[in-house]
Structures are given as C-alpha cells and as structure tokens.
Amino acid sequence: KMACEQIEEFKEMEGIAGVHLMAIEWENRVPEIAELAKVLPRPQVD
C-alpha cells in the first residue's frame, strides 16, 4: 500500500516520467504493486 501511495504522488509531480520498482527478495510482489498503482500497461512515449 505504501509503495502504491508513493507512486500516486510521483505521478502528480511535474518532471517525473516514470518509476523504477525494485523489491529486494520480494520480486514476486512487483507485478502486484505495478497493477495496484495503475502503471500497467506502460504508456507509449514519443
């Protein structure tokens, strides 16, 4: 939950175009965090 809230805050900040998710020894949680934070599917960048 904390990671998702932080990502939501980043999405509102000017100049931030994305996030890099890392979960040391919790790699299996990264897809869940990305889904809950609504960062999937990845947007197209021109």
C-alpha positions in Angstrom: 0.0 0.0 0.0 2.8 2.4 0.9 4.5 1.9 -2.5 1.3 2.5 -4.4 0.6 5.7 -2.5 4.1 6.9 -3.2 3.8 6.1 -6.9 0.5 8.0 -7.0 2.3 11.1 -5.5 5.1 10.8 -8.1 2.6 10.7 -10.9 1.3 14.1 -9.9 4.8 15.7 -9.8 6.0 17.8 -12.7 9.1 16.4 -14.4 8.6 12.8 -13.3 8.0 10.5 -16.3 8.1 7.1 -14.5 9.2 4.9 -11.6 11.6 2.1 -11.2 10.3 -0.7 -9.0 12.8 -2.8 -7.1 11.9 -5.3 -4.4 15.0 -7.0 -2.9 13.9 -10.5 -2.0 10.3 -9.6 -2.8 10.5 -9.7 -6.5 7.2 -11.6 -6.7 5.4 -8.5 -5.3 6.4 -6.1 -8.1 3.6 -7.1 -10.6 1.0 -6.6 -7.8 2.4 -3.2 -6.9 2.5 -2.1 -10.5 -1.1 -3.2 -11.1 -2.4 -1.6 -7.9 -0.5 1.7 -8.7 -2.1 1.6 -12.2 1.2 1.8 -14.0 0.4 -1.1 -16.3 0.2 -1.2 -19.3 3.1 1.0 -19.8 2.3 4.2 -21.8 3.8 4.9 -25.2 6.5 7.6 -25.1 7.1 9.7 -28.2 
